[in-house]
Amino acid sequence: MLKRKSILLGILVIVGTMGLAVVFAGMKKAPKEKKVVSKEIIVPVQSIKNSKIDLQLSVIGNLEARDKVEVYAEVTGILKSAGKQFLEGVSFSKGENLLLIQDDTYRAEVYSKRSSFMTEIASVLPDLKFDYPESYSAWEKYLQEFDVENTLAPIPSAQNDKEKYFLAGKNIYTEYYNIKSFEQQLSKYSITAPFAGEIIESNIKPGTLVMSGQKLGEFVNTSAYDLIVGVDLNNLEGIKVGNKVNVYSKNTNENWAGSIRRISKKVESDTQMVNVYIAVVGKNLKEGMFLNADVQLKKDVFGVEIPRKLLVDSEYVFTVNKGIINQQKVSIVQKKEDAVIVEGLNDGVQLVLKTSGIHKGISVNIQE
């Protein structure tokens, strides 16, 4: 009897527990349904309009004087004043003395040799008068016009071999060419300007002892310059000798007209570029200036210029067709610092003006 009551009590406890569980479960609030949010992707686009583009290549380079000479002493002596000071920025005309080196001793030696040569000629005149009368008058005139302080004039030509051998035996030719050699050396005591220009480097002052082989300075032609720019191989095809170039300075806001003068045949190993020389003439140009240049390229292009940042994998762009992103290959004609000129996009194509957050095949809405 007691056992039956225990079983009955256990059944009642189980039933009661289940009932309470049902009651408490009914008291819980049903979970709210999550609203489905539709994320809309909006992309800015530009409608493509192709046109004929005159290609330009923007480069920067260093300005160098076309004619530049390093001035060296070829003789030893004391430097003396030449009228103008040999200092940076001083201009000289063609043929004007740049520097003078004291030549008193050497000049006197040259005068002495000319005087001896004059005596040699006078000694052969009697023989010429009797043996070679056809040449006598020419040699007599040469002797009359002889001046030991002036450069030797060319000696008269021998009328025949016999006369030539006679003069050679009297050392006339030997003495003549020896003196010409001395005159050449004497000319090195004065250094003249080979062209009109100015000094850009000076290493000496008057009164200084200069030695043969010593560098004295640098002299440049200020009327003609070359702007040397490096051009990569991709852009070299459109560059031709004679192409017009707009040269300008960002520092002074000045412009000069230029043209391609020559193109190097060598590729620089460290930059893989080819040096192009642009002829520039004008005021306010200085050796060593850094200048910018826009080179006109001889190449007809029908395309469009787009921002460089729109390129995908270097040769593709994103376009939109019926709300779907496409990836289209383009032909790059020219790369600039922030832009590229491309061909291969048809007029009216919707070019996507961003590359982040999108990929081929996704649906988008456009914002023109």
Secondary structure by P-SEA (a helix, b strand, c coil): caaaaaaaaaaaaaaaaaaaaaaaaaacccbbbbbbbbbbbbbbbbbbbbcccbbbbbbbbbbbccbbbbbbbccccccccccccccccccccccccccccccaaaaaaaaaaaaaaaaaaaaaccccccccccaaaaaaaaaaacccccccccccccccaaaaaaaaaaaaaaaaaaaaaaaaaaaacbbbbccbbbbcccccccccccccccccccccccccccbbbbbcccccccccccbbbbbbbccccbbbbbccccccccccccccbbbbbbbbbbcccccbbbbbbbbbbccccccccccccccccccbbbbbcccbbbbbbbbbccccccccccccccccccccccccccccbbbbbbcc
